Amino acid sequence: GKRLLKSVEAKGFRLVIVDTFSRSIRGDQLDVSEMTEAIGGIQQYALSKGIGLLFLDHMPKDTRGLIDPIQSVYGSVGKAAVLDTVWGLYKEQGKIGAKLAINGRDVKDEILKLTFDPQGWYWHCEGSAYDFEMTENRKAIQAALEDLGRSQAAGIAEATGQKINHVRERLADLVSAG
């Protein structure tokens, strides 16, 4: 950490991107006090000098559907506790998209839906993942109704693979929307 701070001071950097945390910060990542000490000083320095400090790190591969960047930080909770904002990129298996979850002290917690453009090599934000999924689920319900004709919520839930209580909510939304 001290070498990093000396370099930042000498060069006058305003933004520092460290790739990866695990290779740059020494100590036991499972030890709360070591991680708090390792990150705390760097964070305080960056705040006092108005420097943007971004650490890249890896997350567990299998999050079991949990989309929570704080819980996904590898290692001790002390590591995540010092950070002001945590972003987690969650790739959706079998899909070309991903979700970007943002959690922090001074930002609104949200989950964004991203799609990757292989031509331009960039991620595009589609907006709120919740709104996007709601739209996809509504489309699935509409398609099921076209196939089934008149149907009960249980039949639609079975046809779409959605939970029946969610189908009922989305049906009410669809009726309200006309």
Secondary structure, 3 states (H helix, E strand, C coil): CHHHHHHHHHHCCCEEEEECHHHHCCCCCCCHHHHHHHHHHHHHHHHHHCCEEEEECCCCCCCCCCCCHHHHCCCCHHHHHHCCEEEEEEECCCCCEEEEEEEECCCCCEEEEEEEECCCCEEEEEEEHHHHHHHHHHHHHHHHHHHHCCCCHHHHHHHHCCCHHHHHHHHHHHHHHC
